[in-house]
Amino acid sequence: MTGIHDGRGGPDTIGIDIGGTSVRAGVISADGTMVDAARAETPRSARALERCLDRLVGELSARNEVAAVGLAVAGFLDPERTTVNFAPHLPWRDVRVPEEMSRRVGMPVVMEHDANSAAWAEYVYGGAKRAEVTCVVAIGTGIGAALIVDGKLFRGAFGVAPELGHLQVVPDGRPCDCGKSGCWERYCSGTALVETAIDLMAPSGTHGLLMAREVAADPGSLTGRRVAAAAEAGDPVAQEAVADFAKWLGVGLAMVSDIFDPDLIVLGGGVGASSRLYLDDARDHFARLLTGAKYRRRARIRATELGERAGMLGAAAIARDAVAARR
């Protein structure tokens, strides 16, 4: 991906954002308009996930004329983006997903990391077009990250950079699905927000609170969205959990800024939609922890303009570019 993309021209394409919790699919026009949409919970097995994707594409392509499918995948892809090597929250291991899916659905399928897809959408349709160095941090089930430098996605030597969610911030901390412990996403994600809230409820004895009643009624019902909603409604335990989340977000963003020195950091993902609850506190933590903060310019930190559509929009734009390149 190089140069300035004007976001205009080309056929409608399907963008699918495959996250650890949900699969969101949309038919996207060249100007970034979502024409149609479908959604499903993320299946746990590889075969069930593939059937889910085929079904969503079938539904959308039956109602719309589309030229290709773009997949935004939360996982490690090979440098050519033909194979999912490993995905902590998905069942694929060394699977050539685009090739196999293309054969099943009968149209071109291309694949990109989900955070790269969201970042590309910010560059094409959002507020990142004028930034020289943009870091996108997508906060959902885990943390995805992407870096755009002078209009180009930076993937590293082997296609996996920047894997920021699995930087260790707490030695011997919470275990992570990646196999390590104390990863940033274990303290700063939707999953982490729930775990922190439950940890805080255990010794508090505040059984009359909104979240405590939900957990008592259905221990598996608590989600990051519900914690955020409870915090907004005034639940003190939820507010404390959000404050802890904000602290760890500031810690991580200071590390990111020390490493990459971006001029813009964009927060996206499902938890990013609740940024009004924690963003000011996170900026304060960031400013205190940034090395040499008094003597350097600091990155602007803002929430995405595109919301949860970003992964779909970016994947669809990448698929549209792939179709154009083959002509």
C-alpha positions as a Python dict, from the first residue, in 0.01 Angstrom:
ca = {
    (1, 'M'): (0, 0, 0),
    (2, 'T'): (161, 321, -111),
    (3, 'G'): (63, 674, -198),
    (4, 'I'): (-250, 875, -130),
    (5, 'H'): (-568, 674, -172),
    (6, 'D'): (-864, 893, -260),
    (7, 'G'): (-1130, 646, -146),
    (8, 'R'): (-1327, 681, -474),
    (9, 'G'): (-1387, 457, -770),
    (10, 'G'): (-1423, 84, -809),
    (11, 'P'): (-1690, -179, -739),
    (12, 'D'): (-1869, -264, -417),
    (13, 'T'): (-1682, -521, -210),
    (14, 'I'): (-1747, -716, 108),
    (15, 'G'): (-1536, -643, 414),
    (16, 'I'): (-1539, -894, 699),
    (17, 'D'): (-1389, -820, 1039),
    (18, 'I'): (-1317, -1151, 1215),
    (19, 'G'): (-1267, -1087, 1584),
    (20, 'G'): (-1241, -1315, 1883),
    (21, 'T'): (-1600, -1243, 1988),
    (22, 'S'): (-1793, -1155, 1671),
    (23, 'V'): (-1774, -1163, 1292),
    (24, 'R'): (-1898, -843, 1127),
    (25, 'A'): (-1952, -826, 751),
    (26, 'G'): (-2056, -538, 530),
    (27, 'V'): (-2099, -446, 165),
    (28, 'I'): (-1894, -131, 120),
    (29, 'S'): (-1909, 113, -170),
    (30, 'A'): (-1600, 293, -300),
    (31, 'D'): (-1680, 609, -102),
    (32, 'G'): (-1693, 413, 226),
    (33, 'T'): (-2072, 383, 253),
    (34, 'M'): (-2195, 62, 414),
    (35, 'V'): (-2466, -62, 178),
    (36, 'D'): (-2561, -380, 365),
    (37, 'A'): (-2443, -565, 676),
    (38, 'A'): (-2458, -896, 860),
    (39, 'R'): (-2314, -1023, 1188),
    (40, 'A'): (-2256, -1347, 1380),
    (41, 'E'): (-2085, -1471, 1693),
    (42, 'T'): (-1737, -1610, 1628),
    (43, 'P'): (-1750, -1992, 1618),
    (44, 'R'): (-1490, -2185, 1817),
    (45, 'S'): (-1387, -2444, 1557),
    (46, 'A'): (-1215, -2382, 1224),
    (47, 'R'): (-1482, -2563, 1022),
    (48, 'A'): (-1766, -2378, 1193),
    (49, 'L'): (-1588, -2044, 1138),
    (50, 'E'): (-1545, -2120, 767),
    (51, 'R'): (-1913, -2213, 736),
    (52, 'C'): (-2003, -1888, 911),
    (53, 'L'): (-1796, -1681, 667),
    (54, 'D'): (-1939, -1861, 365),
    (55, 'R'): (-2292, -1802, 495),
    (56, 'L'): (-2235, -1429, 551),
    (57, 'V'): (-2083, -1386, 205),
    (58, 'G'): (-2368, -1584, 52),
    (59, 'E'): (-2630, -1368, 222),
    (60, 'L'): (-2468, -1040, 124),
    (61, 'S'): (-2377, -1137, -233),
    (62, 'A'): (-2732, -1264, -292),
    (63, 'R'): (-2864, -915, -214),
    (64, 'N'): (-2583, -709, -369),
    (65, 'E'): (-2349, -713, -666),
    (66, 'V'): (-1997, -746, -525),
    (67, 'A'): (-1658, -806, -685),
    (68, 'A'): (-1441, -941, -402),
    (69, 'V'): (-1411, -1014, -31),
    (70, 'G'): (-1161, -864, 210),
    (71, 'L'): (-1092, -1036, 543),
    (72, 'A'): (-965, -850, 848),
    (73, 'V'): (-818, -1121, 1071),
    (74, 'A'): (-701, -1096, 1431),
    (75, 'G'): (-388, -1310, 1407),
    (76, 'F'): (-37, -1363, 1273),
    (77, 'L'): (-30, -1370, 893),
    (78, 'D'): (257, -1464, 664),
    (79, 'P'): (432, -1175, 482),
    (80, 'E'): (229, -1235, 164),
    (81, 'R'): (-95, -1245, 367),
    (82, 'T'): (-197, -1578, 220),
    (83, 'T'): (-185, -1784, 540),
    (84, 'V'): (-306, -1744, 897),
    (85, 'N'): (-10, -1884, 1091),
    (86, 'F'): (-151, -1834, 1440),
    (87, 'A'): (-440, -1646, 1598),
    (88, 'P'): (-466, -1635, 1978),
    (89, 'H'): (-843, -1587, 1973),
    (90, 'L'): (-929, -1782, 1654),
    (91, 'P'): (-903, -2155, 1567),
    (92, 'W'): (-687, -2129, 1252),
    (93, 'R'): (-328, -2260, 1255),
    (94, 'D'): (-125, -2249, 930),
    (95, 'V'): (-437, -2226, 710),
    (96, 'R'): (-443, -2069, 363),
    (97, 'V'): (-771, -1896, 437),
    (98, 'P'): (-810, -1665, 129),
    (99, 'E'): (-732, -1938, -123),
    (100, 'E'): (-967, -2191, 34),
    (101, 'M'): (-1245, -1940, 85),
    (102, 'S'): (-1213, -1802, -268),
    (103, 'R'): (-1265, -2151, -404),
    (104, 'R'): (-1580, -2191, -195),
    (105, 'V'): (-1745, -1851, -259),
    (106, 'G'): (-1638, -1812, -623),
    (107, 'M'): (-1479, -1467, -608),
    (108, 'P'): (-1141, -1315, -512),
    (109, 'V'): (-1068, -1312, -139),
    (110, 'V'): (-781, -1114, 12),
    (111, 'M'): (-669, -1096, 372),
    (112, 'E'): (-510, -842, 604),
    (113, 'H'): (-446, -816, 975),
    (114, 'D'): (-752, -665, 1145),
    (115, 'A'): (-563, -372, 1295),
    (116, 'N'): (-394, -300, 960),
    (117, 'S'): (-738, -303, 799),
    (118, 'A'): (-871, -56, 1055),
    (119, 'A'): (-565, 163, 1012),
    (120, 'W'): (-603, 163, 635),
    (121, 'A'): (-966, 269, 674),
    (122, 'E'): (-853, 559, 894),
    (123, 'Y'): (-605, 656, 623),
    (124, 'V'): (-852, 625, 333),
    (125, 'Y'): (-1173, 750, 497),
    (126, 'G'): (-1084, 887, 841),
    (127, 'G'): (-863, 1150, 995),
    (128, 'A'): (-522, 988, 945),
    (129, 'K'): (-463, 1095, 584),
    (130, 'R'): (-263, 1401, 685),
    (131, 'A'): (-54, 1229, 956),
    (132, 'E'): (305, 1125, 881),
    (133, 'V'): (320, 845, 1138),
    (134, 'T'): (-8, 697, 1262),
    (135, 'C'): (-41, 417, 1517),
    (136, 'V'): (-383, 254, 1544),
    (137, 'V'): (-456, 59, 1863),
    (138, 'A'): (-770, -154, 1828),
    (139, 'I'): (-904, -252, 2169),
    (140, 'G'): (-1158, -534, 2171),
    (141, 'T'): (-1131, -891, 2296),
    (142, 'G'): (-755, -827, 2288),
    (143, 'I'): (-537, -553, 2142),
    (144, 'G'): (-447, -520, 1778),
    (145, 'A'): (-211, -256, 1648),
    (146, 'A'): (-101, -108, 1318),
    (147, 'L'): (146, 150, 1198),
    (148, 'I'): (124, 367, 885),
    (149, 'V'): (437, 561, 789),
    (150, 'D'): (414, 808, 499),
    (151, 'G'): (110, 633, 354),
    (152, 'K'): (249, 279, 381),
    (153, 'L'): (148, 3, 619),
    (154, 'F'): (449, -112, 819),
    (155, 'R'): (444, -490, 867),
    (156, 'G'): (802, -566, 974),
    (157, 'A'): (1038, -818, 818),
    (158, 'F'): (807, -1119, 862),
    (159, 'G'): (463, -961, 840),
    (160, 'V'): (361, -951, 1207),
    (161, 'A'): (459, -600, 1323),
    (162, 'P'): (359, -424, 1537),
    (163, 'E'): (225, -688, 1780),
    (164, 'L'): (181, -447, 2069),
    (165, 'G'): (-90, -633, 2257),
    (166, 'H'): (157, -897, 2365),
    (167, 'L'): (424, -667, 2502),
    (168, 'Q'): (477, -772, 2864),
    (169, 'V'): (379, -496, 3105),
    (170, 'V'): (351, -706, 3424),
    (171, 'P'): (619, -973, 3483),
    (172, 'D'): (448, -1296, 3595),
    (173, 'G'): (110, -1123, 3551),
    (174, 'R'): (-217, -1257, 3418),
    (175, 'P'): (-174, -1554, 3182),
    (176, 'C'): (-241, -1481, 2815),
    (177, 'D'): (-373, -1703, 2534),
    (178, 'C'): (-50, -1632, 2344),
    (179, 'G'): (142, -1841, 2598),
    (180, 'K'): (306, -1556, 2789),
    (181, 'S'): (200, -1380, 3107),
    (182, 'G'): (141, -1014, 3185),
    (183, 'C'): (71, -900, 2828),
    (184, 'W'): (-64, -549, 2776),
    (185, 'E'): (-396, -680, 2645),
    (186, 'R'): (-450, -875, 2968),
    (187, 'Y'): (-484, -539, 3147),
    (188, 'C'): (-619, -318, 2868),
    (189, 'S'): (-895, -485, 2661),
    (190, 'G'): (-1261, -577, 2687),
    (191, 'T'): (-1163, -911, 2837),
    (192, 'A'): (-931, -742, 3086),
    (193, 'L'): (-1199, -491, 3185),
    (194, 'V'): (-1431, -778, 3281),
    (195, 'E'): (-1158, -962, 3472),
    (196, 'T'): (-1062, -649, 3663),
    (197, 'A'): (-1425, -581, 3753),
    (198, 'I'): (-1472, -937, 3881),
    (199, 'D'): (-1149, -914, 4081),
    (200, 'L'): (-1270, -591, 4239),
    (201, 'M'): (-1613, -733, 4320),
    (202, 'A'): (-1478, -1038, 4501),
    (203, 'P'): (-1358, -862, 4818),
    (204, 'S'): (-1599, -568, 4805),
    (205, 'G'): (-1914, -736, 4934),
    (206, 'T'): (-2120, -490, 4728),
    (207, 'H'): (-2379, -744, 4617),
    (208, 'G'): (-2651, -487, 4557),
    (209, 'L'): (-2464, -316, 4274),
    (210, 'L'): (-2570, -347, 3913),
    (211, 'M'): (-2274, -559, 3800),
    (212, 'A'): (-2281, -782, 4107),
    (213, 'R'): (-2649, -861, 4047),
    (214, 'E'): (-2574, -949, 3683),
    (215, 'V'): (-2285, -1175, 3775),
    (216, 'A'): (-2487, -1346, 4047),
    (217, 'A'): (-2769, -1414, 3800),
    (218, 'D'): (-2543, -1527, 3516),
    (219, 'P'): (-2166, -1552, 3585),
    (220, 'G'): (-2085, -1554, 3212),
    (221, 'S'): (-2299, -1254, 3120),
    (222, 'L'): (-2055, -976, 3204),
    (223, 'T'): (-1886, -813, 2904),
    (224, 'G'): (-1661, -513, 2855),
    (225, 'R'): (-1957, -321, 2713),
    (226, 'R'): (-2163, -396, 3023),
    (227, 'V'): (-1884, -287, 3254),
    (228, 'A'): (-1857, 39, 3059),
    (229, 'A'): (-2235, 88, 3073),
    (230, 'A'): (-2235, 22, 3448),
    (231, 'A'): (-1954, 276, 3496),
    (232, 'E'): (-2153, 533, 3303),
    (233, 'A'): (-2454, 456, 3524),
    (234, 'G'): (-2248, 528, 3835),
    (235, 'D'): (-2152, 179, 3956),
    (236, 'P'): (-1841, 246, 4172),
    (237, 'V'): (-1680, -93, 4108),
    (238, 'A'): (-1723, -50, 3733),
    (239, 'Q'): (-1580, 301, 3757),
    (240, 'E'): (-1277, 166, 3945),
    (241, 'A'): (-1230, -101, 3677),
    (242, 'V'): (-1244, 165, 3404),
    (243, 'A'): (-992, 379, 3596),
    (244, 'D'): (-756, 79, 3611),
    (245, 'F'): (-807, 26, 3238),
    (246, 'A'): (-720, 393, 3173),
    (247, 'K'): (-400, 360, 3373),
    (248, 'W'): (-283, 61, 3171),
    (249, 'L'): (-382, 229, 2846),
    (250, 'G'): (-160, 524, 2939),
    (251, 'V'): (125, 289, 3031),
    (252, 'G'): (107, 112, 2697),
    (253, 'L'): (66, 423, 2485),
    (254, 'A'): (371, 580, 2648),
    (255, 'M'): (570, 270, 2549),
    (256, 'V'): (430, 290, 2195),
    (257, 'S'): (522, 656, 2167),
    (258, 'D'): (873, 596, 2300),
    (259, 'I'): (926, 327, 2035),
    (260, 'F'): (758, 479, 1726),
    (261, 'D'): (721, 851, 1806),
    (262, 'P'): (394, 883, 1609),
    (263, 'D'): (223, 1215, 1556),
    (264, 'L'): (-121, 1048, 1580),
    (265, 'I'): (-254, 757, 1786),
    (266, 'V'): (-604, 639, 1700),
    (267, 'L'): (-801, 418, 1941),
    (268, 'G'): (-1048, 181, 1779),
    (269, 'G'): (-1219, -150, 1845),
    (270, 'G'): (-1525, -230, 2052),
    (271, 'V'): (-1386, -83, 2375),
    (272, 'G'): (-1264, 219, 2180),
    (273, 'A'): (-1631, 313, 2133),
    (274, 'S'): (-1649, 395, 2507),
    (275, 'S'): (-1344, 621, 2500),
    (276, 'R'): (-1527, 914, 2660),
    (277, 'L'): (-1515, 719, 2990),
    (278, 'Y'): (-1138, 681, 3005),
    (279, 'L'): (-958, 881, 2736),
    (280, 'D'): (-885, 1193, 2943),
    (281, 'D'): (-742, 984, 3229),
    (282, 'A'): (-537, 776, 2985),
    (283, 'R'): (-393, 1092, 2829),
    (284, 'D'): (-289, 1210, 3178),
    (285, 'H'): (-112, 880, 3252),
    (286, 'F'): (48, 890, 2907),
    (287, 'A'): (181, 1243, 2962),
    (288, 'R'): (333, 1149, 3298),
    (289, 'L'): (501, 833, 3170),
    (290, 'L'): (631, 947, 2831),
    (291, 'T'): (1008, 973, 2835),
    (292, 'G'): (1117, 1337, 2825),
    (293, 'A'): (756, 1452, 2801),
    (294, 'K'): (841, 1813, 2894),
    (295, 'Y'): (1097, 1842, 2616),
    (296, 'R'): (925, 1683, 2315),
    (297, 'R'): (608, 1707, 2112),
    (298, 'R'): (349, 1449, 2212),
    (299, 'A'): (128, 1243, 1985),
    (300, 'R'): (-234, 1340, 1948),
    (301, 'I'): (-451, 1064, 2095),
    (302, 'R'): (-808, 1039, 1972),
    (303, 'A'): (-1087, 789, 1923),
    (304, 'T'): (-1162, 654, 1579),
    (305, 'E'): (-1399, 849, 1356),
    (306, 'L'): (-1517, 524, 1200),
    (307, 'G'): (-1615, 321, 1505),
    (308, 'E'): (-1645, -56, 1474),
    (309, 'R'): (-1687, -25, 1098),
    (310, 'A'): (-1316, 47, 1052),
    (311, 'G'): (-1202, -314, 1008),
    (312, 'M'): (-1473, -384, 751),
    (313, 'L'): (-1411, -57, 564),
    (314, 'G'): (-1036, -119, 545),
    (315, 'A'): (-1071, -483, 439),
    (316, 'A'): (-1319, -385, 168),
    (317, 'A'): (-1089, -107, 42),
    (318, 'I'): (-795, -348, 30),
    (319, 'A'): (-1007, -601, -163),
    (320, 'R'): (-1112, -325, -406),
    (321, 'D'): (-748, -229, -463),
    (322, 'A'): (-660, -595, -523),
    (323, 'V'): (-931, -624, -789),
    (324, 'A'): (-807, -306, -958),
    (325, 'A'): (-446, -432, -955),
    (326, 'R'): (-545, -752, -1136),
    (327, 'R'): (-705, -565, -1427),
}
